Amino acid sequence: TDNSAFIYKKNSDGTADYSTIVGYAGNKVNNVTIPSTKNGVPLTRIESNAFASVGLTGTLVIPSTVTYIGGDAFAFNSITNLVLSEGLKTIEAGAFRSNQLSSIDIPNSVTGIGVYAFNTNKINGTSVSGNKAWYVNKDGKAPSQVQVGDIVYTKGGIYRIDAKDENGKFTSTKLDDNVADIPKNMWGQEIKNSTTDLTNAVSMSILTNQ
């Protein structure tokens, strides 16, 4: 990766803000690793359209210092493999749309995913960080066996469990809102070999338990 090709945000006094990438001067580059720091400053943000339509191919690696990826940030490229790190919190709308991704693993640290973030890729049932997957109980509550990191399917959406407080209430991220009815006699049951399609993923929501 040519680190001189990354374009950083400018402060009002004309100096560079190395915490934010706003563009990329490279073209048709294979296998890009985004630098975690420059001049000792951690990179935390990749702004909207920063890498859109620049011809990226192969693997894209985003470091753990990055917490925010803007809308269409990497759209309209040919990325085939994406490495996202724990620490990332927000993926805005269309951030990775129109690439060549066949799978994606979303870190547990992510709390918001914009609509169509991975639209128009080659994703067929995307894997999500999690231990097991369950159907919700008939009362709309998560099964008692659910652990942090698990996935819960409901009529209204698919949720990843992110935390559980001392009262047994779960906080979760809503990953998708396009869900079929729960099969007969499967209320509260574990789903084997489950995958989640994130092409239409939406932002954070809450699923309660107990």
C-alpha positions in Angstrom: 0.0 0.0 0.0 1.3 3.5 -0.9 0.7 5.5 2.2 1.3 8.7 0.4 -1.9 8.2 -1.5 -4.2 8.7 1.5 -5.7 12.2 1.7 -6.4 13.6 5.1 -8.8 16.2 6.4 -7.6 19.8 6.5 -8.0 21.9 9.7 -9.1 25.5 9.4 -5.5 26.6 9.7 -4.5 24.5 6.8 -2.7 21.8 8.8 -3.6 18.1 8.3 -6.0 16.3 10.6 -4.5 12.8 10.6 -7.4 11.3 12.5 -9.6 11.5 9.4 -9.2 10.2 5.8 -11.3 12.0 3.2 -9.9 10.7 0.0 -7.5 8.4 -1.9 -5.2 9.4 -4.7 -4.4 5.8 -5.8 -6.1 4.1 -8.7 -6.7 0.4 -9.4 -4.8 -0.8 -6.3 -4.8 -4.4 -5.2 -4.8 -5.3 -1.5 -5.0 -2.1 0.5 -4.2 -1.8 4.3 -5.4 1.4 5.8 -2.7 2.8 8.2 -3.7 3.0 11.8 -1.6 6.1 12.6 0.2 8.9 10.9 2.7 11.1 12.7 1.6 9.5 15.9 -2.1 10.4 15.4 -4.5 7.4 15.4 -6.9 7.2 12.5 -10.5 7.1 13.7 -12.7 8.2 10.8 -13.0 7.4 7.1 -15.4 9.9 5.6 -18.1 9.5 3.0 -17.0 8.7 -0.6 -13.3 8.7 0.5 -12.5 5.6 -1.5 -15.5 5.4 -3.8 -14.8 4.4 -7.4 -11.0 4.3 -7.1 -10.6 0.8 -8.4 -9.7 -1.1 -5.2 -9.4 -4.8 -5.7 -8.5 -7.8 -3.5 -8.3 -7.5 0.3 -9.1 -4.3 2.2 -7.9 -4.2 5.9 -9.3 -1.5 8.2 -7.4 -1.0 11.5 -8.9 -1.2 15.0 -8.4 2.5 15.6 -11.2 3.3 13.1 -14.6 3.8 14.8 -16.5 5.4 11.9 -16.9 4.6 8.2 -19.0 7.1 6.2 -21.6 6.6 3.6 -20.4 5.1 0.3 -16.9 5.3 1.7 -15.7 2.2 -0.3 -18.6 1.9 -2.8 -18.2 1.0 -6.5 -14.9 -0.9 -6.3 -14.0 -4.6 -6.7 -13.1 -5.5 -3.1 -13.3 -9.3 -2.7 -12.2 -9.6 1.0 -12.9 -7.2 3.9 -11.2 -7.2 7.3 -13.0 -5.1 9.9 -11.6 -4.9 13.4 -13.0 -4.7 16.9 -13.3 -1.1 17.8 -15.4 -0.1 14.8 -18.8 1.4 15.9 -20.6 2.8 12.9 -20.9 1.7 9.2 -23.0 4.3 7.3 -25.4 3.7 4.4 -23.9 2.2 1.3 -20.4 2.1 2.8 -19.4 -1.1 0.9 -22.1 -1.4 -1.7 -21.3 -2.5 -5.3 -18.2 -4.5 -4.6 -17.4 -8.2 -5.0 -17.6 -9.4 -1.4 -18.9 -12.9 -0.9 -18.8 -12.9 2.9 -18.4 -10.4 5.7 -17.8 -10.7 9.5 -19.2 -7.8 11.5 -17.2 -7.1 14.8 -19.2 -7.2 18.0 -18.2 -3.5 18.7 -20.4 -2.3 15.8 -23.6 -0.5 17.1 -25.0 1.0 13.9 -25.2 -0.2 10.3 -26.7 2.1 7.6 -29.2 0.9 5.0 -27.7 -0.9 2.0 -24.3 -0.9 3.6 -23.3 -4.1 1.7 -25.9 -3.9 -1.1 -25.0 -5.3 -4.6 -22.2 -7.7 -3.6 -21.9 -11.4 -3.9 -23.0 -12.1 -0.4 -25.1 -15.2 0.2 -26.1 -15.3 3.8 -23.4 -13.3 5.5 -21.9 -14.6 8.7 -22.2 -12.4 11.7 -20.0 -12.5 14.8 -21.9 -14.6 17.3 -22.0 -17.9 19.1 -25.5 -19.3 18.4 -28.7 -18.2 16.7 -32.2 -18.5 18.2 -35.8 -17.9 17.4 -37.5 -15.5 19.8 -40.1 -16.8 22.2 -43.8 -16.3 21.5 -43.9 -13.5 24.1 -41.3 -11.6 22.0 -38.5 -12.2 24.6 -35.2 -13.8 23.8 -34.8 -17.4 25.0 -33.2 -17.7 28.5 -30.3 -19.7 27.0 -29.1 -16.7 24.9 -25.6 -15.4 25.6 -23.9 -12.1 24.7 -22.8 -12.4 21.0 -25.7 -14.7 20.0 -28.2 -13.9 17.2 -32.0 -13.8 17.8 -34.5 -14.0 14.9 -37.9 -12.3 15.4 -40.8 -11.5 13.1 -39.7 -7.9 13.1 -35.9 -8.4 12.6 -32.7 -10.2 13.3 -30.7 -9.0 16.4 -27.2 -9.5 17.8 -27.1 -9.6 21.6 -24.4 -7.0 22.7 -24.9 -6.9 26.5 -26.9 -8.1 29.4 -27.5 -6.0 32.6 -28.0 -7.2 36.2 -31.8 -7.3 35.6 -31.5 -9.7 32.7 -32.3 -7.1 30.0 -30.5 -7.4 26.8 -29.1 -4.6 24.6 -28.8 -5.6 21.0 -28.0 -4.4 17.5 -30.7 -4.9 14.8 -29.0 -6.4 11.8 -31.8 -6.9 9.4 -35.5 -6.1 9.3 -36.6 -8.4 6.4 -37.5 -11.6 8.2 -40.0 -14.4 7.4 -42.4 -15.8 9.9 -40.9 -18.1 12.5 -41.5 -21.8 11.5 -44.2 -23.7 13.4 -43.0 -25.3 16.6 -39.7 -23.4 16.5 -40.4 -20.6 19.0 -37.5 -20.2 21.3 -35.4 -22.9 19.6 -31.8 -22.8 18.5 -31.2 -22.4 14.8 -28.5 -24.6 13.4 -26.1 -23.4 10.7 -27.7 -20.0 10.5 -26.4 -17.0 8.5 -27.6 -13.5 8.3 -27.9 -11.4 5.1 -26.7 -7.9 5.9 -27.4 -6.2 2.5 -30.3 -4.3 4.0 -29.0 -4.0 7.5 -30.4 -1.2 9.6 -29.2 0.8 12.6 -29.2 -0.1 16.3 -32.3 -1.2 18.1 -33.2 -2.8 21.4 -34.5 -6.3 22.1 -35.5 -6.9 25.8 -35.4 -10.1 27.8 -37.1 -11.0 31.1 
